[in-house]
Amino acid sequence: MPRLAAVVPMKPPRESKSRLSDELTEDERISLSMNLLRIVLAATSASNLGRVLVLGGDADVQQLAKDAGAEWTADGDRGLNEELSAAFDDLASNGWSSMYIPADLPMITPEDIDSAITASRDGRLLAMCPAARDGGTNGLIIPSDSDFRPALGRDSFARHRKAALTAGLPFATCDALGFSIDLDTIDDLLACEQIEPGFRERMLTNRGDKTP
């Protein structure tokens, strides 16, 4: 496996998916957040990543990470970009390239992750995965010897591209479907239901298994 570690930032589930608060109960939003994380961790664990680190969350998130074979660390409540940059700095100091993967990618597969790894030449080349809806970045691979750091948020994909071009850094783009779809709104949830009937019911229960 390449010396490439994924960092999956995660809020405490009770604080997640606030944009769905008019549509879903708190318990449903907690279930949704945890089940999305299960999907992401299942994909990362079956991919060619060398390590997976869940960053932030609560005791339930910590236990889920442990059950999935991932590492877990608390965050310092400094904001997403600062927390990721600190995690990437620590990994780079130990010779690890880093990959940002959001915790809310409902269609992500091991093959999608491996496609991004291949595009990055096993973590030796900067690689970006665009979001379909808001111009964001739903995957970012940074080599261990690079000082490029995340600037996530709306339209971040264009900003990441511009920053790389300005710095003269070569980079690759990975357009795998699983990276293009994240789940933040009721329209996202309905779109996932169209792709995968039964998705909504599974995600809003305590466990997201396809079978009982």
DOMAR-233013 format. One record per residue (C-alpha): residue number from 1; x, y, z. Coordinates in steps of 0.05 Angstrom, whole numbers, plus 5000, padded with zeros to 4 digits. Each point is the difference from the previous one (the first is absolute). Layout:
BEGIN
<atom NUM <X Y Z>> ...
// end
This chain:
BEGIN
<atom 1 <5000 5000 5000>> <atom 2 <5024 5071 4987>> <atom 3 <5022 5042 5059>> <atom 4 <4936 5039 4995>> <atom 5 <4953 5016 5058>> <atom 6 <4928 5023 4995>> <atom 7 <4974 5052 5049>> <atom 8 <4925 4999 5009>> <atom 9 <4975 5060 5040>> <atom 10 <4936 4989 5039>> <atom 11 <4957 5044 5044>> <atom 12 <4963 4972 5061>> <atom 13 <4938 4969 4968>> <atom 14 <4953 5044 5040>> <atom 15 <5031 5060 4967>> <atom 16 <5001 4971 4929>> <atom 17 <4952 5011 4942>> <atom 18 <4969 5063 5030>> <atom 19 <4976 5020 4930>> <atom 20 <4952 4941 5005>> <atom 21 <4970 5021 5067>> <atom 22 <4935 5023 4968>> <atom 23 <4991 4932 4966>> <atom 24 <5028 4949 5049>> <atom 25 <4997 4989 5074>> <atom 26 <5063 5003 5042>> <atom 27 <5002 4925 5006>> <atom 28 <4993 4992 4924>> <atom 29 <5057 5050 4989>> <atom 30 <5044 4962 5049>> <atom 31 <4984 4935 4966>> <atom 32 <5014 5031 4932>> <atom 33 <5067 5028 5021>> <atom 34 <5023 4935 5031>> <atom 35 <4977 4957 4942>> <atom 36 <5034 5045 4950>> <atom 37 <5064 4993 5040>> <atom 38 <4991 4924 4998>> <atom 39 <4996 5003 4924>> <atom 40 <5064 5042 4996>> <atom 41 <5038 4956 5048>> <atom 42 <4978 4936 4965>> <atom 43 <5027 5029 4935>> <atom 44 <5066 5024 5030>> <atom 45 <5013 4934 5036>> <atom 46 <4993 4961 4935>> <atom 47 <5043 5049 4959>> <atom 48 <5075 5004 4990>> <atom 49 <5009 5054 5053>> <atom 50 <5054 4986 5050>> <atom 51 <4965 5033 5059>> <atom 52 <4933 5031 5017>> <atom 53 <4992 5053 5054>> <atom 54 <4933 5027 5024>> <atom 55 <5009 5070 5025>> <atom 56 <4950 5026 5052>> <atom 57 <4931 4979 5021>> <atom 58 <4978 4969 5066>> <atom 59 <5006 4934 5037>> <atom 60 <4952 4966 4952>> <atom 61 <5042 5023 4941>> <atom 62 <5063 4977 5035>> <atom 63 <4970 4931 5011>> <atom 64 <4975 4995 4928>> <atom 65 <5070 5018 4975>> <atom 66 <5030 4946 5044>> <atom 67 <4950 4948 4977>> <atom 68 <5017 5017 4927>> <atom 69 <5074 4992 5012>> <atom 70 <5015 5074 4994>> <atom 71 <5039 5046 5047>> <atom 72 <4965 5057 5037>> <atom 73 <5023 5066 5028>> <atom 74 <4964 5059 5031>> <atom 75 <5002 5066 4965>> <atom 76 <5017 5067 5031>> <atom 77 <4938 5037 4977>> <atom 78 <5041 5046 4956>> <atom 79 <4958 4992 4937>> <atom 80 <5003 4949 4944>> <atom 81 <5058 5028 4959>> <atom 82 <5045 5012 5060>> <atom 83 <4985 4932 5030>> <atom 84 <5014 4965 4934>> <atom 85 <5064 5040 4989>> <atom 86 <5025 4981 5069>> <atom 87 <4984 4926 4987>> <atom 88 <5035 5003 4932>> <atom 89 <5061 5034 5031>> <atom 90 <5005 4945 5052>> <atom 91 <4994 4945 4947>> <atom 92 <5050 5034 4954>> <atom 93 <5051 5005 5056>> <atom 94 <4997 4924 5004>> <atom 95 <5005 4990 4925>> <atom 96 <4926 4989 4985>> <atom 97 <4963 5033 4943>> <atom 98 <4929 5021 5019>> <atom 99 <4931 4993 4970>> <atom 100 <4940 5040 5022>> <atom 101 <4934 4960 4995>> <atom 102 <4935 5030 5025>> <atom 103 <4957 4958 5048>> <atom 104 <4936 5010 4959>> <atom 105 <5013 4967 4933>> <atom 106 <4940 4953 4991>> <atom 107 <5023 4966 4936>> <atom 108 <5075 4993 5013>> <atom 109 <5032 4933 4984>> <atom 110 <5069 4970 5009>> <atom 111 <5008 5005 4925>> <atom 112 <4987 5075 5001>> <atom 113 <5054 5009 5053>> <atom 114 <5049 4957 4962>> <atom 115 <4987 5041 4937>> <atom 116 <5020 5062 5038>> <atom 117 <5062 4965 5027>> <atom 118 <5019 4978 4930>> <atom 119 <4990 5071 4974>> <atom 120 <5046 5025 5055>> <atom 121 <5054 4949 4982>> <atom 122 <4993 4967 5068>> <atom 123 <5001 5066 5037>> <atom 124 <5060 5030 4963>> <atom 125 <4957 5050 4960>> <atom 126 <4949 5052 5023>> <atom 127 <4930 4975 4981>> <atom 128 <4931 5030 5007>> <atom 129 <4930 4971 4997>> <atom 130 <4945 5051 4983>> <atom 131 <4931 5002 5031>> <atom 132 <4943 5002 4950>> <atom 133 <4953 5048 5035>> <atom 134 <5035 5060 5031>> <atom 135 <5069 5003 4969>> <atom 136 <5031 4970 5062>> <atom 137 <5055 4950 5008>> <atom 138 <4980 4930 5024>> <atom 139 <5069 4969 4997>> <atom 140 <5070 5029 5004>> <atom 141 <5066 4962 4999>> <atom 142 <5063 5038 5021>> <atom 143 <5070 4970 4995>> <atom 144 <5041 4998 5063>> <atom 145 <5053 5048 4972>> <atom 146 <4949 5053 4980>> <atom 147 <4979 5061 5041>> <atom 148 <4934 5005 4962>> <atom 149 <4943 5000 5050>> <atom 150 <4923 4996 4997>> <atom 151 <4957 5062 4990>> <atom 152 <4933 4966 5003>> <atom 153 <4932 5033 4993>> <atom 154 <4955 5023 4944>> <atom 155 <5036 5002 4932>> <atom 156 <5062 4970 5032>> <atom 157 <5015 4957 4940>> <atom 158 <5012 5062 4957>> <atom 159 <5041 5032 5056>> <atom 160 <5042 4937 5008>> <atom 161 <5012 4997 4925>> <atom 162 <5020 5073 4998>> <atom 163 <5047 4992 5060>> <atom 164 <5034 4941 4967>> <atom 165 <5007 5035 4933>> <atom 166 <5026 5063 5034>> <atom 167 <5052 4960 5038>> <atom 168 <5019 4961 4937>> <atom 169 <4980 4934 5032>> <atom 170 <4981 4943 4954>> <atom 171 <4934 4967 5020>> <atom 172 <4950 4948 4978>> <atom 173 <4924 5001 5003>> <atom 174 <4957 4939 5018>> <atom 175 <4927 5003 4978>> <atom 176 <4977 4935 5032>> <atom 177 <4925 5000 5014>> <atom 178 <5007 4983 5074>> <atom 179 <5040 5064 5012>> <atom 180 <4951 5044 4962>> <atom 181 <4940 4990 5046>> <atom 182 <4998 5023 5071>> <atom 183 <4937 5003 5044>> <atom 184 <4982 5066 5032>> <atom 185 <4929 5017 4978>> <atom 186 <4933 4966 4992>> <atom 187 <5009 5003 4925>> <atom 188 <5065 4961 5008>> <atom 189 <4964 4948 5041>> <atom 190 <4945 4994 4948>> <atom 191 <5051 4994 4945>> <atom 192 <5034 4942 5037>> <atom 193 <4932 4966 5007>> <atom 194 <4991 5005 4925>> <atom 195 <5068 4968 4988>> <atom 196 <4990 4947 5054>> <atom 197 <4928 4986 5020>> <atom 198 <4994 4987 5074>> <atom 199 <5060 5045 5015>> <atom 200 <4960 5051 5041>> <atom 201 <4968 4948 5046>> <atom 202 <5067 4965 5013>> <atom 203 <5037 5065 5014>> <atom 204 <4948 5026 5049>> <atom 205 <5001 4939 5044>> <atom 206 <5052 4982 5053>> <atom 207 <5039 4957 4951>> <atom 208 <5008 5009 4926>> <atom 209 <5007 4927 4980>> <atom 210 <4968 4979 4935>> <atom 211 <4977 4935 5032>> <atom 212 <4968 4988 5069>> 
// end
